[in-house]
Amino acid sequence: MITFLAVCSITSSTFCQYKNFNTEAAIWHDGEVQLSNGDMRYGQLNYNFIMNIVTLKNDSLETYNPEEVQYFKFKDTLGATLATFYSLPYDIHGTGRQGAVFLRYFLKRGQL
């Protein structure tokens, strides 16, 4: 019985994550992307946190992974906060193997 409840809990949690992304997938934000080669791109952005990619929509659709991007930023849904994500090396699954991922930068008001 405990095993069944644990499986149901994990499945429910995973489903909620994907359900949340499906809701967010339709939301685009005005923003910018600075590529690893220094080029800047502007347009509508959508960040897929599950696949760890950012999609830029202007005249066409361009999709970037963390290895191709230095950072990207956009105003959040309410337009109140600037969301900034940097591509940084990260220990994947605690294995000691480094891989680039997008990490959000948070600034506490009035402090660096």
C-alpha positions as CSV (number, residue, x, y, z in Angstrom):
1,M,0.0,0.0,0.0
2,I,2.8,2.4,0.9
3,T,4.6,1.6,-2.4
4,F,1.3,2.3,-4.3
5,L,1.0,5.7,-2.5
6,A,4.6,6.6,-3.3
7,V,4.2,5.8,-7.0
8,C,0.9,7.8,-7.1
9,S,2.6,10.8,-5.4
10,I,5.6,10.7,-7.8
11,T,3.4,10.3,-10.9
12,S,1.1,13.2,-9.7
13,S,4.1,15.5,-9.1
14,T,5.6,14.7,-12.5
15,F,2.2,15.2,-14.3
16,C,1.8,18.6,-12.6
17,Q,5.2,19.7,-13.8
18,Y,4.3,18.8,-17.4
19,K,0.8,20.3,-17.0
20,N,2.3,23.5,-15.8
21,F,4.7,23.6,-18.8
22,N,1.9,23.0,-21.2
23,T,0.2,26.1,-19.7
24,E,3.4,28.1,-19.9
25,A,4.2,26.9,-23.5
26,A,1.6,29.3,-24.9
27,I,3.0,32.3,-23.0
28,W,5.5,34.5,-24.9
29,H,7.4,37.5,-23.5
30,D,9.1,40.4,-25.2
31,G,12.8,39.9,-24.5
32,E,16.3,39.5,-25.7
33,V,18.9,36.7,-26.1
34,Q,22.7,37.2,-26.1
35,L,24.3,34.4,-28.0
36,S,27.7,32.9,-27.1
37,N,29.2,34.5,-30.1
38,G,28.1,38.0,-28.8
39,D,25.2,38.5,-31.2
40,M,22.0,39.9,-29.7
41,R,18.5,38.7,-30.8
42,Y,15.2,40.5,-29.9
43,G,11.7,39.3,-30.1
44,Q,9.1,37.1,-28.3
45,L,10.7,34.5,-25.9
46,N,9.4,31.2,-24.5
47,Y,11.5,29.3,-22.0
48,N,11.0,25.5,-21.8
49,F,12.4,24.6,-18.4
50,I,11.9,20.9,-18.9
51,M,13.9,20.7,-22.1
52,N,16.2,23.5,-21.0
53,I,15.8,25.5,-24.2
54,V,14.7,29.0,-25.1
55,T,12.7,29.8,-28.3
56,L,12.9,33.2,-29.9
57,K,10.1,34.3,-32.3
58,N,10.6,37.3,-34.6
59,D,10.5,36.8,-38.4
60,S,11.1,33.1,-37.7
61,L,11.4,30.6,-34.8
62,E,14.9,30.1,-33.4
63,T,15.6,27.6,-30.6
64,Y,18.7,27.7,-28.5
65,N,20.2,25.5,-25.8
66,P,22.5,26.7,-23.0
67,E,25.7,26.1,-24.9
68,E,24.6,28.6,-27.6
69,V,23.5,31.4,-25.1
70,Q,25.3,33.7,-22.6
71,Y,22.0,34.9,-21.2
72,F,18.4,35.8,-22.0
73,K,15.9,38.1,-20.2
74,F,12.3,39.1,-20.4
75,K,9.6,40.8,-18.3
76,D,7.6,38.3,-16.3
77,T,3.9,37.6,-17.0
78,L,2.7,40.5,-14.9
79,G,5.4,42.8,-16.3
80,A,6.6,43.7,-12.9
81,T,9.9,41.8,-12.7
82,L,12.7,41.4,-15.2
83,A,13.6,37.6,-15.4
84,T,17.2,37.0,-16.3
85,F,18.6,33.6,-17.0
86,Y,22.4,32.9,-17.5
87,S,23.9,29.8,-19.1
88,L,26.2,28.4,-16.4
89,P,28.1,25.1,-15.9
90,Y,26.3,22.8,-13.5
91,D,27.1,19.4,-11.9
92,I,24.4,17.2,-13.6
93,H,22.8,14.8,-11.3
94,G,25.7,15.1,-8.8
95,T,27.9,13.0,-11.0
96,G,30.8,15.4,-11.3
97,R,30.1,15.8,-15.0
98,Q,29.6,19.5,-15.9
99,G,27.0,20.6,-18.4
100,A,25.5,24.0,-19.2
101,V,22.0,24.8,-17.9
102,F,19.9,28.0,-17.6
103,L,19.8,29.4,-14.1
104,R,17.7,32.4,-13.1
105,Y,19.4,35.3,-11.5
106,F,17.7,36.8,-8.5
107,L,18.6,40.1,-7.0
108,K,17.4,41.0,-3.6
109,R,16.0,44.6,-3.7
110,G,18.8,47.1,-3.0
111,Q,21.6,44.5,-2.8
112,L,24.0,43.0,-5.2
